[in-house]
Amino acid sequence: MPESSAVPLLMTENAIYLKAISTGAVFFGACSYIGNAPNFMVRSIASETGTQMPSFFGYILKYSLVFLIPTFVIVSFIFF
């Protein structure tokens, strides 16, 4: 199936898949400084002013695994 006809089909008949992909992108994009450019920008600005910020893996361990992943699982169960 050509892309020009597959995209409208995805948007109309299989919209639930598009919603699930978008939700995953939002939550997993925010799971690291690199995956979310605003997070990386805020980290850089805060580090320049002397504010203590977690390292890349510290962010994943302290915030992503603790807050983002459980929230993603709950949202997935509620809406999908």
VOVEXLO-690650 format. One record per atom (N, C-alpha, C): z, y, x. Coordinates in Angstrom, 1 decimal. Each point is the difference from the previous one (the first is absolute). Example, Ala and Ser with C-alpha at 12.3 -4.5 7.8 and 13.67 -1.06 7.14 Angstrom:
<rs>
7.8_-5.7_13.2
0.0_1.2_-0.9
0.0_1.2_0.9
-0.7_1.1_-0.4
0.0_1.1_0.9
0.8_1.1_-0.8
</rs>
This chain:
<rs>
0.0_-1.2_0.8
0.0_1.2_-0.8
0.0_1.2_0.9
-0.9_1.0_-0.2
0.0_1.2_0.8
1.2_0.9_-0.3
0.4_0.7_1.0
1.2_0.9_-0.1
-0.1_1.0_-1.1
-1.2_0.5_-0.3
-0.2_1.0_-1.0
0.4_-0.5_-1.4
-0.1_-1.3_-0.2
0.4_-0.6_-1.3
1.4_-0.6_0.1
0.4_-0.4_1.2
1.3_-0.6_0.1
1.2_1.0_-0.2
-0.2_1.2_0.5
1.1_1.0_0.0
0.3_0.4_-1.5
-1.0_0.3_-0.8
0.3_0.3_-1.4
0.6_-1.2_-0.8
-0.4_-1.2_0.4
0.6_-1.2_-0.6
1.5_-0.1_0.4
0.3_0.2_1.2
1.4_0.0_0.5
0.8_1.0_-0.8
-0.6_1.2_-0.2
0.8_1.1_-0.6
0.2_-0.2_-1.5
-0.9_-0.7_-0.6
0.1_-0.2_-1.5
0.6_-1.3_-0.4
-0.6_-1.1_0.4
0.5_-1.3_-0.4
1.1_-0.6_0.8
0.1_0.4_1.2
1.1_-0.6_0.9
0.9_1.1_0.6
0.3_1.0_-0.9
0.8_1.1_0.5
1.4_-0.4_0.5
0.5_-1.1_-0.4
1.3_-0.4_0.5
0.0_-0.3_1.5
-1.1_-0.5_0.5
-0.1_-0.3_1.4
-0.1_1.3_0.8
-0.7_1.0_-0.5
-0.1_1.3_0.6
1.4_0.6_0.1
0.8_-0.1_-1.1
1.3_0.6_0.0
0.9_-0.7_1.0
-0.1_-1.3_0.1
0.8_-0.8_0.9
-0.3_0.4_1.4
-1.3_0.1_0.3
-0.4_0.4_1.4
0.5_1.4_0.3
-0.1_0.9_-0.9
0.5_1.4_0.2
1.5_0.0_0.3
0.7_-0.8_-0.8
1.5_0.0_0.1
0.3_-0.6_1.4
-0.6_-1.1_0.4
0.2_-0.5_1.3
-0.3_0.9_1.1
-1.1_0.8_-0.1
-0.4_0.9_1.0
1.1_1.1_0.2
0.5_0.5_-1.2
1.0_1.1_0.1
1.3_-0.5_0.7
0.5_-1.2_-0.5
1.3_-0.4_0.6
-0.2_-0.5_1.4
-1.0_-0.8_0.4
-0.1_-0.5_1.3
-0.6_1.1_1.0
-0.7_1.0_-0.5
-0.4_1.1_0.8
1.2_0.8_0.5
1.1_0.0_-0.8
1.2_0.8_0.3
0.9_-0.8_0.8
-0.3_-1.2_0.3
0.9_-0.9_0.7
0.2_0.3_1.5
-0.9_0.8_0.6
0.1_0.4_1.4
-0.4_1.4_0.2
0.4_0.6_1.1
-0.4_1.3_0.3
-1.5_0.1_0.1
-0.6_-1.0_0.6
-1.5_0.0_0.3
-0.7_-0.1_-1.3
0.5_-0.9_-1.0
-0.7_-0.2_-1.2
-0.1_1.2_-0.9
0.9_0.9_0.2
0.1_1.2_-0.9
0.0_1.2_0.9
-1.1_0.7_0.1
-0.1_1.2_0.9
1.1_1.1_-0.3
0.3_0.3_-1.2
1.1_1.0_-0.2
1.3_-0.5_0.6
0.3_-1.3_-0.1
1.3_-0.5_0.7
-0.1_0.3_1.5
-1.1_-0.3_0.6
-0.1_0.2_1.4
0.1_1.5_0.4
-0.6_0.8_-0.9
0.0_1.5_0.3
1.5_0.5_-0.1
0.7_-0.4_-1.1
1.4_0.4_-0.1
0.8_-0.5_1.1
-0.2_-1.3_0.5
0.7_-0.5_1.1
-0.2_0.8_1.3
-1.3_0.4_0.2
-0.3_0.8_1.2
0.7_1.4_0.0
-0.1_0.6_-1.2
0.6_1.4_-0.1
1.5_-0.1_0.1
0.7_-1.0_-0.6
1.4_-0.2_0.1
0.4_-0.3_1.5
-0.7_-0.8_0.7
0.3_-0.4_1.3
-0.1_1.2_1.0
-1.0_0.9_-0.3
-0.2_1.2_0.8
1.2_1.0_-0.2
0.6_0.0_-1.1
1.2_0.9_-0.3
1.3_-0.7_0.5
0.0_-1.2_0.5
1.2_-0.6_0.5
0.7_-0.9_-1.0
-0.6_-0.2_-1.2
0.6_-0.8_-1.0
-0.2_-1.5_0.4
1.1_-0.8_-0.1
-0.1_-1.4_0.3
-0.8_-0.7_-1.1
-1.0_-0.7_0.4
-0.9_-0.8_-0.9
-0.1_-1.4_0.5
-0.1_-1.0_-0.9
-0.1_-1.3_0.4
-1.3_-0.3_0.7
0.0_-1.0_0.8
-1.3_-0.4_0.7
-0.9_-0.7_-1.0
-1.1_-0.4_0.4
-1.0_-0.7_-0.9
0.7_-1.2_-0.6
0.5_-0.9_0.8
0.6_-1.2_-0.5
1.4_0.3_-0.8
0.7_1.0_0.5
1.2_0.5_-0.7
-0.3_0.4_-1.4
-1.1_0.7_-0.2
-0.4_0.5_-1.4
-0.3_-1.3_-0.8
-0.8_-0.9_0.5
-0.3_-1.2_-0.7
1.3_-0.8_-0.4
0.9_-0.2_0.9
1.2_-0.7_-0.3
1.0_0.7_-0.9
0.1_1.3_0.2
1.0_0.8_-0.7
-0.5_0.4_-1.4
-1.2_0.3_-0.1
-0.5_0.6_-1.3
-1.1_-0.9_-0.7
-1.0_-0.4_0.7
-1.0_-0.8_-0.7
0.5_-1.3_-0.6
0.7_-0.8_0.8
0.5_-1.3_-0.5
1.1_0.2_-1.0
0.8_1.0_0.2
1.1_0.2_-0.9
-0.4_0.6_-1.3
-0.9_1.0_0.0
-0.3_0.8_-1.2
-1.4_-0.3_-0.6
-1.0_0.1_0.9
-1.4_-0.1_-0.5
-0.4_-1.4_-0.5
0.3_-1.0_0.8
-0.4_-1.3_-0.4
0.7_-0.5_-1.3
1.3_0.2_-0.2
0.6_-0.4_-1.3
-0.6_0.8_-1.1
-0.2_1.3_0.2
-0.6_0.8_-1.1
-1.4_-0.5_-0.4
-0.8_-0.3_1.0
-1.3_-0.6_-0.2
0.1_-1.3_-0.8
0.9_-0.8_0.3
0.2_-1.3_-0.7
0.4_0.2_-1.5
0.9_1.0_-0.2
0.5_0.3_-1.3
-1.2_0.6_-0.8
-0.7_0.9_0.5
-1.1_0.6_-0.7
-1.1_-1.0_-0.3
-0.2_-0.9_0.9
-1.0_-1.1_-0.2
0.4_-0.9_-1.2
1.3_-0.3_-0.1
0.5_-0.9_-1.1
-0.1_0.8_-1.3
0.3_1.3_0.0
0.0_0.7_-1.2
-1.4_0.3_-0.6
-0.9_0.4_0.9
-1.3_0.4_-0.5
-1.1_-1.0_0.2
0.2_-1.0_0.8
-1.1_-0.9_0.3
0.4_-1.4_-0.3
</rs>
